Amino acid sequence: MLCVGKRLVRLKGFQKLTSVDKALQMFLSQVPPKKIGIEIVPLTSALNRVLAENITAEHDLPNFNRTAVDGYAVKAEETHGASQFKPKKFLITEKHAVETKQAKQVWTGNPIPKGADAVVMLEYTKRMGDEVEVWTQVVPGENISKKGEDISKGEVAVKARTRLKPQHIGLLAALGFSEIKVFEKPKIAILATGNELVEVGSSIKEGQVFEVNRLVLSALCRELNAEPIDLGIANDNVNEIRDKLEFGAKVADAIITTGGTSVGAFDFVPEVVDKLGKPGVIVHGVAMRPAMPTALAIAKEKPILVLSGNPVAAIIGFEVFARPLICRLLGLEKEEHRPVVKAKMTKKVATALGRKTFVRVHVFQRNREFFAEPISTRGSGVISTMTKANGYAVASENRQGLEKGEEVLVYLFDDVDLVG
């Protein structure tokens, strides 16, 4: 157990706080480079995975000239002067070639018949037996998707380190790929600490609380498409915490802990982490609100984030420090930020000078303008403030508040309401 002297030192509080930007830079700069594994997955399972290699088109897309609309393929010059009051008549052909004063009916995606160089939309025609009236003139190439117009053979269709969205899946399918190489999902071990914590679903006694942070942090990992590994709950016991962290270092690419990181008598986690291996704790105490007690470390060549046990602080700590780390471990070229919108504050909010403050807000849109209503700047243990909010604004360290009517950037984690 830790000696009484060390506990008294801890209870004095944080003697020095590191700025958010500096803390993140110090941490990420010391994260050991890791060769990310690669696996082959079917295209049907590739959504939100990160592509491990450039995908080069093996053929033109489309690989032939095709019609972009339903209508009639014609020689464009023969439609000159056509109108609804002075239509041009064409003989309909069923052949794969169009000759003088002929038209061939085509449907979207059909090859353009030989001799035709434009397509008249069906809406501007009228069929009468074996003839068709054309009510508008077209120019060469109109309503035609030309060979290679989408992607040319040899062109990089999707770059490596791209997170695959539905549109990427569609393009890859159009190019004929049924399986692709992607980076393996990073494994993130998650540990909660605290004598007062009990598992959700268990009976609870006075003085105990249900442990929720592992569920929340696991969900945040899955949202990024990382794979969480549950290390369970550890009591405020040095040996128990150390054993779980050592196991986490063996099975995961990174570790996130929650609780036991402040300056209380039983906040052992940073000290245990520091003794796991070099360089140990890099930062402990960040100039931010909430999540000030956050510690960032590297031990056994694994990055370790020691987050607050307060749910809101744990979420904000994850957003600021775990998100960029996981994006790197995923193989992404750069960090994926949450969607951002500019909104006007509906009321003044006081913040602490010298600390970057993350203000929970509810954004709504009214008359084409976005407004941000502050939920709370306090109460890092009040998780309901995160469900009432749909984003957060950031007040810099050199500010003592945000003014009513001030335009701020809001990072959204939910939909914006439309009011009035």
Secondary structure, DSSP 8 states (H G I E B T S, - for coil): ---HHHHHHHHT--S--B-HHHHHHHHHHHS------EEEEEGGG-TT-BB-S-EE-SS-BSSS-EESSSEEEE-GGGGTT--SSS-EEEEE--SSB--TTEEEEE-TT-B--BT--EEEEGGGEEEETTEEEE-S---TTTTEE-TTSSB-TTSEEE-TT-B--HHHHHHHHHTT-SEEEEE---EEEEEEE-TTEE-TTS---TT-EE--HHHHHHHHHHHTT-EEEEEEEE-S-HHHHHHHHHHHHHH-SEEEEESS-SSSTT--HHHHHHTTSSSEEEEE-BSEES-TT-EEEEETTEEEEEE-SSHHHHHHHIIIIIHHHHHHHHT-SS-----EEEEEESS-EE--TTSEEEEEEEEEEETTEEEEEEEESS-TT-THHHHH-SEEEEE-TT-SEE-TT-EEEEEESS--EE--
